[in-house]
Amino acid sequence: MTGSFQLLDNFEFVADLSRSLARARRRVLIQVMTFDGDAAGLAVAELLARAASRNVDVRLLIDCFALRYVSDRRSSHHEVRAEAAETATMFQRLLRSGVSVQFTQPWGPLLMFGLSRNHKKMYVIDDHAYVGGINISDHNFAWRDFMVRTDDPEVVAALADDFACTQRGERRSVNSRIITNRELEPVLTDLVIGAARSVTLASPYALDVGMVELLERSQAENRTVITAQENNYRWLRVAEPYLWHRLRRSEVELCTYPEFFHLRFLLVDDSKLLVGSSNFNRHSLRCNQELGVLIEDPAFIAAFKARFLVDVEPLDVSRLSQQSPAARAGSALAAYFYFAAIVRAAHLLAPFAPVLARRSGRRASTGCAV
């Protein structure tokens, strides 16, 4: 895809978003997974309320995750209890100010849809839009990440259409000017398998058995995975040594960034760049609702490489040599159990979550307790 794209790091995005919200005249459509009532969230909420007071059509879609977790902790945790209360109050203030607030992906009975989140992040403001991986909170705004701003009319229209689809409680997969849901995995697979020279996959949550197997099949001369030094999910850290061992055995270079990062991308042959909300693992691709954009603009890709591939460093895999045979066996078992059992079960359940969303029609005033 070519067109008008602008690369913004996390700080540039926050500044540009604030200016755009202050100037909005017609519509503001925002879909995120989390929206916390901290300093960053309250500042954005104030801009949204002001826009609504100018008769701008302001609509929010937020995953139900935001009602159960605040600052990535259970809302009942003593350290975030006050912030959780402020977050709930913030949503009520937004509703009273005329902002439409709707929560997506109910947890379902017995939390059966817990691993099937609506993970999309998009911001449509009048005639331009942003796509990428940044939610609304202090920590999301501070993490190393990026968003892509576009004023391409077809892309903006496609994003607005996808927003409306999600608002109706539909789970639609498309591969046009944007790529969503089930269409993302075949696009990613074709890119990796079709690579001739290089594949660079970056995500703090990129490693699982399925992605390792895909990279092993790639015929690219150079294959690189940029991942976090330590998985964000504690229970998956047990599986990491096995996955790292598989990748190293297949001559995949393992790298990371000097600081914590939240960005995710797939760069193939320095000519195709897939960006968006997906973590690029089977859980993300098969269970969540995700959004991606494929960019083939040489100038944009060159600028992207100059900003996000200049300070990667080798991943420390020293603990591989320290593992006992029993620990290695346990790591392999954990990796396959997660991939073959947990992800598969979530994948089978995921299509039913939108049905529940349509039936419930839950709004901010009633929450996601369904």
C-alpha positions in Angstrom: 0.0 0.0 0.0 1.3 3.5 -0.8 -0.3 6.7 0.2 0.1 9.6 2.6 1.6 8.1 5.9 3.4 9.9 8.7 5.4 8.0 11.3 5.0 9.3 14.9 6.7 8.0 18.0 4.8 7.9 21.2 5.6 11.4 22.3 4.9 12.9 18.8 1.6 11.0 18.7 0.4 12.3 22.0 1.1 15.9 21.0 -0.4 15.4 17.5 -3.5 13.7 19.0 -4.0 16.6 21.4 -3.9 19.2 18.7 -6.2 17.2 16.5 -8.8 16.7 19.2 -8.7 20.4 20.1 -9.4 21.2 16.4 -11.9 18.5 15.6 -15.0 19.8 13.9 -17.0 16.9 12.6 -16.2 13.5 14.2 -13.9 11.7 16.6 -13.9 7.9 16.6 -11.6 6.2 19.0 -11.2 2.5 19.6 -8.7 1.2 22.2 -8.3 -1.7 24.5 -7.6 0.4 27.6 -8.5 4.0 28.7 -7.2 4.7 32.2 -8.4 7.5 34.5 -4.8 8.7 35.1 -3.3 12.0 34.1 -3.0 11.1 30.4 -6.5 9.6 30.3 -8.1 12.5 32.1 -6.4 15.0 29.7 -7.8 13.1 26.7 -11.2 12.8 28.3 -11.3 16.6 28.8 -10.5 17.1 25.1 -13.2 14.7 24.1 -15.8 16.4 26.3 -14.9 19.8 24.8 -15.2 18.4 21.3 -18.7 17.1 22.2 -19.6 20.5 23.5 -18.8 21.9 20.0 -21.4 19.4 18.6 -18.6 17.1 17.3 -19.8 13.5 17.0 -17.5 11.8 19.6 -17.6 8.0 20.0 -15.5 5.7 22.0 -15.1 1.9 21.7 -13.2 0.4 24.7 -12.6 -3.3 25.4 -14.2 -4.6 28.6 -10.6 -5.3 29.7 -10.6 -1.6 30.8 -13.3 -2.2 33.4 -11.5 -5.1 35.0 -7.9 -3.9 34.8 -6.4 -0.5 35.4 -2.7 0.2 34.7 -2.4 -3.5 33.8 -3.6 -4.6 37.3 -6.9 -5.9 38.6 -9.0 -2.9 39.4 -9.5 -4.4 42.9 -5.7 -4.3 43.6 -5.0 -1.9 46.5 -2.4 0.1 44.5 -4.8 1.0 41.7 -8.1 1.1 43.6 -8.3 4.9 43.6 -7.4 5.0 39.9 -10.0 2.4 39.1 -12.7 4.5 40.8 -11.5 7.6 38.9 -11.6 5.7 35.7 -15.3 4.7 36.3 -16.1 8.3 37.2 -14.4 9.5 34.0 -16.5 7.3 31.8 -19.7 8.6 33.5 -18.5 12.2 33.0 -17.9 11.5 29.3 -21.4 10.1 28.9 -23.0 13.1 30.6 -21.0 15.4 28.3 -22.5 13.8 25.2 -19.7 11.3 24.3 -20.9 7.9 23.2 -19.1 5.3 25.3 -19.5 1.6 24.4 -17.6 -1.4 25.7 -16.7 -4.3 23.5 -15.9 -8.0 24.0 -17.8 -9.0 27.1 -15.9 -11.4 29.4 -18.8 -13.9 29.2 -19.9 -16.5 31.8 -17.0 -17.8 33.9 -14.8 -15.4 31.9 -14.9 -17.8 29.0 -13.9 -15.0 26.5 -11.1 -13.8 28.7 -8.4 -14.5 26.0 -10.5 -13.1 23.2 -10.1 -9.3 23.5 -10.9 -6.5 21.0 -7.2 -5.4 20.7 -7.6 -2.8 18.0 -6.3 0.8 18.4 -7.5 3.4 16.0 -8.2 7.1 16.1 -10.3 8.8 13.3 -10.5 12.5 13.6 -12.4 14.4 10.9 -10.4 13.4 7.7 -7.3 11.8 9.1 -6.6 8.8 11.3 -4.0 7.0 13.4 -3.3 3.3 13.6 -0.8 1.4 15.7 -0.5 0.0 19.2 -1.0 2.9 21.7 -3.8 2.9 24.2 -4.8 5.8 26.4 -2.9 5.8 29.8 0.2 7.2 31.4 2.2 4.1 30.8 1.1 3.5 27.2 2.0 7.1 26.3 5.4 6.7 27.9 6.3 3.2 26.5 8.5 3.1 23.4 5.9 2.8 20.6 4.6 4.4 17.4 1.5 5.3 15.5 1.0 5.9 11.8 -1.0 8.9 10.8 -2.7 8.9 7.5 -5.0 11.2 5.5 -5.5 8.7 2.7 -9.3 9.0 2.1 -9.7 5.3 1.3 -7.9 4.2 4.4 -9.7 6.7 6.6 -13.0 5.6 5.2 -12.1 1.9 5.7 -11.2 2.6 9.4 -14.5 4.5 10.0 -16.4 1.7 8.4 -14.6 -0.9 10.6 -15.4 1.2 13.7 -19.1 1.2 12.8 -19.0 -2.5 12.2 -17.5 -3.1 15.7 -20.0 -0.7 17.2 -22.8 -2.8 15.8 -21.3 -5.9 17.6 -20.1 -7.5 14.3 -16.7 -9.3 13.9 -15.9 -8.8 10.3 -12.6 -9.7 8.6 -11.4 -7.6 5.7 -8.4 -7.4 3.5 -8.6 -4.2 1.5 -7.1 -0.8 2.5 -6.9 -2.2 6.0 -6.5 -5.8 7.2 -8.5 -7.1 10.2 -9.1 -10.2 12.3 -8.9 -13.5 10.4 -7.4 -11.9 7.3 -4.2 -10.9 9.2 -2.8 -14.4 9.6 -2.7 -15.3 5.9 -1.2 -12.0 5.0 1.5 -12.4 7.7 2.2 -16.0 6.6 2.5 -15.1 2.9 4.9 -12.2 3.8 7.2 -14.4 5.9 7.2 -17.4 3.5 7.6 -15.2 0.5 10.6 -13.2 1.9 13.8 -13.6 -0.1 16.3 -11.6 1.8 15.1 -10.6 5.2 12.4 -10.9 7.8 12.3 -8.7 10.9 9.5 -9.4 13.4 9.2 -7.2 16.5 6.8 -7.5 19.4 7.1 -7.8 23.1 4.8 -10.8 22.9 5.8 -12.3 19.6 7.0 -15.8 20.7 4.9 -18.9 20.5 5.3 -22.3 18.9 3.3 -21.3 15.8 5.4 -18.3 15.1 8.6 -20.2 15.6 7.5 -22.9 13.1 6.6 -20.2 10.6 10.0 -18.5 10.9 11.6 -21.9 10.5 9.9 -22.4 7.2 11.0 -19.0 5.9 13.7 -19.1 3.2 14.9 -15.5 3.9 18.7 -15.2 4.2 18.4 -13.1 7.4 15.7 -13.6 10.0 15.4 -11.5 13.1 13.0 -11.5 16.1 13.0 -8.4 18.3 11.3 -9.4 21.6 11.3 -8.4 25.2 14.1 -9.7 27.5 11.3 -11.0 29.8 7.8 -11.9 28.7 5.1 -9.6 30.1 3.1 -12.7 31.1 4.8 -14.4 34.0 3.4 -17.8 33.3 4.7 -17.8 29.8 8.3 -17.1 30.9 8.7 -20.8 31.5 8.2 -21.4 27.8 10.7 -18.8 26.6 13.9 -20.8 26.8 12.5 -23.6 24.6 11.3 -21.1 22.0 14.6 -19.2 22.1 16.5 -22.5 21.6 14.4 -23.4 18.6 15.0 -20.0 17.0 18.7 -20.0 17.6 18.9 -23.6 16.2 17.3 -22.3 13.1 19.8 -19.4 12.9 17.2 -16.7 13.7 18.9 -13.7 15.4 17.3 -12.7 18.7 17.4 -9.1 19.6 15.7 -6.6 22.0 15.7 -2.8 22.7 17.6 -1.2 25.6 14.3 -0.2 27.3 10.8 -1.6 27.6 9.0 -1.4 24.3 5.4 -1.8 23.1 5.8 -1.5 19.4 5.2 -4.3 17.0 5.9 -4.7 13.2 6.8 -7.1 10.5 9.4 -5.8 7.9 10.0 -8.0 4.9 12.8 -7.5 2.4 13.0 -3.8 3.4 10.0 -3.3 1.1 6.9 -4.3 2.9 6.0 -3.2 6.4 3.0 -4.6 8.3 2.0 -2.5 11.3 -1.0 -2.2 13.6 -2.4 -3.6 16.8 -1.5 -7.3 16.5 1.2 -8.9 18.6 1.9 -11.2 15.7 1.4 -14.5 17.6 -1.3 -17.1 17.2 -3.2 -15.9 20.2 -3.4 -12.4 18.8 -4.1 -13.5 15.2 -6.7 -16.2 16.0 -8.4 -15.1 19.2 -8.4 -11.3 19.3 -9.9 -8.7 17.1 -7.0 -6.9 15.5 -6.2 -4.3 12.9 -3.3 -3.9 10.5 -2.1 -1.8 7.6 0.5 -3.0 5.0 2.8 -0.2 3.9 5.0 -0.4 0.8 6.1 3.2 0.5 9.9 3.2 0.2 10.4 6.6 1.8 8.3 5.7 4.8 10.0 2.4 5.3 13.5 4.0 5.1 12.4 6.5 7.7 11.0 3.7 9.9 14.3 1.8 9.7 16.3 4.9 10.6 14.2 5.4 13.8 13.4 1.9 15.0 16.2 -0.4 13.8 19.3 1.6 14.9 19.6 0.7 18.5 18.5 -3.0 18.7 20.9 -5.2 20.7 21.4 -8.9 21.2 18.9 -10.7 23.5 20.6 -12.1 26.6 19.9 -15.9 26.3 22.5 -17.0 28.9 20.0 -18.8 30.9 19.6 -21.4 28.2 23.0 -22.9 29.2 22.0 -23.0 32.8 18.9 -25.1 32.3 18.7 -28.6 33.6 17.2 -31.4 31.5 14.1 -31.3 33.6 13.7 -27.5 33.1 14.2 -27.9 29.4 11.5 -30.5 29.2 9.2 -28.3 31.3 9.8 -25.3 29.1 8.9 -27.4 26.0 5.8 -28.7 27.7 4.7 -25.2 28.7 5.2 -23.9 25.1 3.1 -26.6 23.5 0.4 -26.6 26.2 -0.1 -22.8 25.7 -0.1 -23.2 21.9 -2.1 -26.4 21.5 -4.5 -26.2 24.4 -5.0 -22.6 25.7 -4.8 -20.8 22.4 -6.9 -23.4 20.6 -9.7 -23.3 23.2 -9.7 -19.5 23.0 -9.8 -19.7 19.2 -12.9 -22.0 19.3 -14.7 -19.7 21.7 -13.8 -16.3 20.1 -16.5 -16.2 17.4 -19.2 -16.3 20.0 -18.1 -13.2 21.9 -19.6 -10.7 19.3 -22.9 -12.6 19.5 -23.0 -12.0 23.2 -22.0 -8.4 22.7 -24.9 -7.8 20.3 -27.4 -9.5 22.6 -26.2 -7.6 25.7 -25.9 -4.1 24.1 -24.0 -3.1 27.2 -23.0 0.6 27.5 -20.7 2.4 30.0 -23.6 2.9 32.4 -24.2 -0.8 32.8 -20.6 -2.2 32.3 -19.6 -5.5 30.9 -20.8 -7.8 33.6 -22.3 -10.3 31.2 
